[in-house]
Amino acid sequence: MAVAHPYQKRKGLGKIQDRYELPDLIEIQTKSYDDFLQWEVPPDERAGQGLQEVFQEVFPISSPNGLTKLEFVNYSFTPPKYSIQECQERGMTYAASLKALLRLVRYEELGGGEVREKMIVEQEVFLGEMPIMTPVGTFIINGAERVIVSQLHKSPGVSFERRQHPNGKTILSARVIPYRGAWLEFEYDLNDYLWVMIDRRSKLPVTTFLKAFGYVEPEEILSLFYTFDKVTFSRGKVKVNGKPAEPEELVGRWVAADVFDPETGEVFADAARELKKDVLDRISASHVQEMLLLNPAEVQRDVAIVHTLSQDNIMTQDAAQQAVYAKVRPGDPATPSTYRTFFQKLFSDPSRYDFATVGRYKINRKLGMKIDQDVRTLTREDIVATLQYLVRLRGGEGVLDDIDHLGNRRVRAVGELLSNQFRTGLVRMERTVRERMNFQDEEQLTPQNLVNPKPVNAVIKDFFGRSQLSHFMDQINPLAELTHKRRLSALGPGGLSRERAGFEVRDVHPTHYGRICPIEAPEGPNIGLMASLSTYARINEYGFLETPYYKVENGRVSNKVEMLSAYDEDNYTVAQANAPLDEKRKFIRNLVFCRHQDDFPRVTPQAVDYMDVSTKQLVSVAAALIPFLEHDDANRALMGSNMQRQAVPLLRAEAPLVGTGLEHVTARNSGTVVRAERGGEVVYADSERIRIRVSERGDNPFRPDEDEYTLRKYMRSNQNTCINQRPIVVKGDNVAKGDIIADGPAVDHGELALGRNVLVAFLPWEGYNFEDAIVLSEDLVKEDVFTSIHINVFEMEARDTKLGPEEITRDIPNVSEDALRNLDEDGIVLIGSKVGPGDILVGKVTPKGETELAPEEKLLRAIFGDKAEDVRDASLTLPTGSSGVVVDVKISSRKDKGSDAQAKKSLTAEVNRIKRGYDDRIAEIRATFEELVHTEMVGLKILEDVYDHRNDTLVLEKGKRVRPTHLKSVDYSILARLRVEDKAIQQRFSRMVNMAAMEEAKQIAYRDAQIERIRKGDDLAPGVIKVVKVFVATKRRMSVGDKMAGRHGNKGIVARIVPREDMPFLPDGTPMQILLNPLGVPSRMNAGQLLETHLGWAARALGMRMATPVFNGATEETIREYMRKAGLPETGKVGLRDGRTGERLHQDTCVGQIYMMKLNHLVDDKIHARAIGPYSLVTQQPLGGKAQSGGQRFGEMEVWALQAYGAAYTLQELLTIKSDDIQGRTKAYEAIVKGEREIDPGTPESFNVLVREMQSLCLDVIKLVKKEGMTETEEETSED
């Protein structure tokens, strides 16, 4: 039996074999969203993350008097009503209904502060539609495919920084950044005081802040930062820490604790004051036997704490909290309860202040603390430890933080971004719940009455529709799609803005190695702010980027792979993937070239800790697809990786002769191909569907025995390119799970194929390929080598207007029969029609405003039924510049409320037919469930009573045994709460219940959606009766002005298409297909294209495909060897002959096969001309741009140019009749029509606008008119 080979074999030319498999490339999207939803996890097994965590944070919600409490039990989803394809066709959102099971508990007071439960109501509450991620990591929002880009933001935690003051002094600061809550900033000033800023508001002495946290006594504060010296007085002698000292040495030192006479209580010196000589004399003469002073060395290291404390006059915790309140809320009245509550909530309320797990992890790690991970609010120990670290930094200990280090930047993927939005919605909903608890009648309180889901719904809709991180998916080709899902953005809420981002943030950092691609980035204002994940990069539980390394033990590279974050990697020395190893995987050389932080040392094998897993670990997927990347300048490689994403899928996809071996991985993970979900045998395959009889049941036993895959045919992508899938398996093939069974756009037998292999010569040709221009052979056009199909959609709505309904019809007033030739009897264009600009696609008439008719007109209208007078033509026509073939028409309409018995009867029959089909499937699921759990469950003892909450009846009684009837008829939601003694059996049973319930719910949702569609018709916007979408496919052949590019940043515009007989040809007579300018190579430093050309020529001659991985590619010697095998000149150069004359060219020319792509910058979309068109309302000048059918602007500088040449009349014509002289241009038109030559320019309208502007500023402007040698005002002229 045949076995399917999903992709072609390539000859690998890399010296190092990758033994570590590439991860799932869209896992960053799918895993994050799965963790957020936890849809397939039974409710009682859900981890405290994502939706579950948000619900647990916000609930329970209690009423102000504490007698009513709304508790969260669990949440569930109803599967989406419509399939992904239906949502795209109908402009709907692919979403599931989110329902939360809430419990309302009411208490009654018993007196003496005691309460008891009075009533419990449990209800399922609808919370809105939650968009569901498609299996390929995208969302369908209002019919369009969108991607949520992951955000790279500053990690919560603590960071220490240094900045230079203008006077040259260095200022140290520390920042405590929570995930949610007020930022804290500690900073020294020039006078050695230490200040704190809360949320970047005005400063407060740091000692006041410590007092607000309960460190009230000065001695207590000082003991945290300094050690004390004990001074004793005995018989006129002074000792410091038991050693004799002179009294003069104590003068000027700082007092650590209050000094007072033990007998009289008289205070001689306060803590945090400098010791003066007279005070010391009084102490010596008193009964004081000892006192504490600060260690002078420590004070000298950092005097700021004691200095600040000496100026701090606040003495109590209350006064300190009041001072904090006054700074954060200036102007608000401060009562003791207000500022105490405010301070407590500011830092200790989890709903207001949260470090998140990552913040606590970072603080513990940086400050060497051991506070429990569950403590996510700010503690006083955190503040003290931060200040102690800051003091140590001043003394030269500790490490400053680099804010661009990837240990201080983390990734927020889609799940986390959505959690934050959902939390916002729930908190808004919480307020309305509390209000309703107060005002509603207690007896009528139910969860459904309390909860208003609108805030939650609005926040989610807003996020998917308008967030800066929700992007319209780049769907030009599979690589563009994959790259978009792996993109990281530093922009968005809580991130940077383009204007404020400096050079450092955008720059490549040593920690990017293996995590963020140093090559792939946009070229515009977003450079460095939008990045791509490297091939092997992964996000860990805290959101930090990790990359894999082989562990090195005693100079030997083991097979053990460890994932290291940037923070961890700082401590190790890492060898490169291409370091030479022997058979035992030991380093051959005595010194190994390594990386350590931002240095590249050569170390002994014993000093190496880790080794890279692959040479492509450094770069992103797009950059890893460029062969000989190591021979290209980084700037050109950047252009190459960006331009691959702009390649248009061609009519016939062809994989590159010279690839990197990553082509099949990219295609497989892109989501544009069809992959087998379960292994089995292909029993049917045609261009529209593939059926596989399953041999491996997979994880879900409730799925049917046959999988059917419907292929996407001639569908429009977001960028109007054509999505078309073709099967690559035949009946009888055996496929394994994950195998590619159908190619998508720009995929050739499971390999990414963005362009075509063409025969190229690096040769100037009559100056036509000057400045990167490209000369093509006419052959490429005739044979449709670079032809692509583009599909545009044109939409027409028929609405219900005030004057009556609009009608889609063929009966259009004042339109010739020829114009209606392509329409069917309903007025909609026929599929297969060839249409051009101005052709009618959908005929529509709109009611006109009724005019009062004379009685005889009414009579005539009644007799002849002339409707043409009532309606006007509002048909949809093909816009200028478009043409093509109609490939599809989609009609959506509301159901007519037909009352005849026949219609009702056929409707009932259709509904019953659908029900039968789905009910059979539901019964099959139940039977499979019974069969799978019967043996283990029947006869086991029930541990707890299980009630049906809908009617409060006991279904499963404690102590009884599980019977077969329970498994057969009891609802899955009740079985989910069944508990038995054996934990392992219990777990397996819960999983089966969950899977069966989900599969059944999916079938019910599909059934109900189909029945609803039959009964109601399509779900259209209010006021819309019918929507018609017409899809027009256009074949775009290569033409002069189209942009082309190779994979090395070698881009150019087609300047000339030459007949094949005129192209230079090889000695065997083969004409060249494409001519590139040789001057485009040396200055651009992208020699990779030359190596590709040579190797491609050899590959074509030998009939094989090559894989030359990045940084591990074919050497010059290898290429020469293959050239020799192919019988080609080793130099890659050959003597060409001129196609026009047959003469041999003077010098040998570099010839070979290169992979060229056609980019989505087609001349047909850009070329534009204006004869007549719209004018601006105010200035009366022609509009600009192709979309407005605008003109070309003759701007300020162009005017100067004509002035410089003294071309006065040309200029006058341009500024008047060709622009905004209204009367003049009308006269000019008339003159042209009549064949007259004279034109009489008048006043431009923009001049009149200027005059009006000046008059609006109360300036009296009078125009002067020159007339027969006299100058007079316009008013005088008009009087004549």
Protein Blocks (a to p, Z undefined) as FASTA:
>chain_A
ZZddfbacdddfbfbdcfbdcddfklmmmmmmmmmnommpcfklpccehjllmmmmmpcc
ddfkopaccddfbdcddddfbdfklmmmnopacdddddddddddddddebjhiacdfbdc
dddddebjcddddfkopaceehiacdddddddddedddddddddfkopacdddddddfbd
cdddddddfkopacddehhiacddfklmmmmnopablklmmmmmpccdddddeehiacee
hiacdfklmgopacfbdcddfklopafbdghiacdfklmmmmmmmmbfbdcdddfklmmm
ommlmmmmmmpmbfbfklmmmmmmmmmmghiacdfklmmmmmmmmmmmmklpcgbjmlmm
mmmmmnopabdfklmcdcfklmmmmmmmmmmmmnopajdddfkbcklcccddfklmmmmm
mmmmmmmmmmmmmmmmmmmcfklgcfklmpccklmmmmmmmmmmmpmklccddfkbmmlm
mmmmmpccfedehiacfklpcfklmpccfklgokacckbccfblmgokaccddfkbccdf
kopacddddddeehiacfbdcdddfklmmmpccddfklccdfkopafbfbdcddehjacc
dddfklpmbdcfbfklmpcfklmmpghklmpcfklmmmmmmmmmmpccdfbdcddfbdgh
lmmmmmmmnopaccdfbgcddfbdcfkbccdddfbgbjblkbcfbdcddddehiacfkop
acddddfbdehiacdehiafbdcehiaehiacfbccdddddddeehlmgghiacddfklm
mnommgccddddddddddddfkbpcdddfbdghiafklmmmpcfkopacehiacdehiaf
bdcddddddddddfklmmmmmmnopaklmpccfbdcddehiacddfbdcddddddddfbf
klmmmmmmmmmmmmmmmmmmmmmmmmmmmmmmmmmmgopacfbdcddfklopafbdghia
cdfklmmmgcfklmmmpccfblmlmmmmmmmmmmmmmmmmmmmmmmmmmmmmmmnopadd
ehiabdcdddddddddddehiacddfeopacddfbdcdfklpccdfkopacfbdcdfklm
mmnopaklmmmmmmmmmmmmnopacdddehiaccfklmmmmmmmnopafklpacdddfkl
opacfbdcddddddddddfbdfklmgccdfbdcddfklopacedjklopacdddfklmmm
mmmnopaklmmmmmmmmmmmmklmmmmmmmmmnopabdcddddfklmmmmmmmmmnopac
dddddeehiacdfklmmmZZ
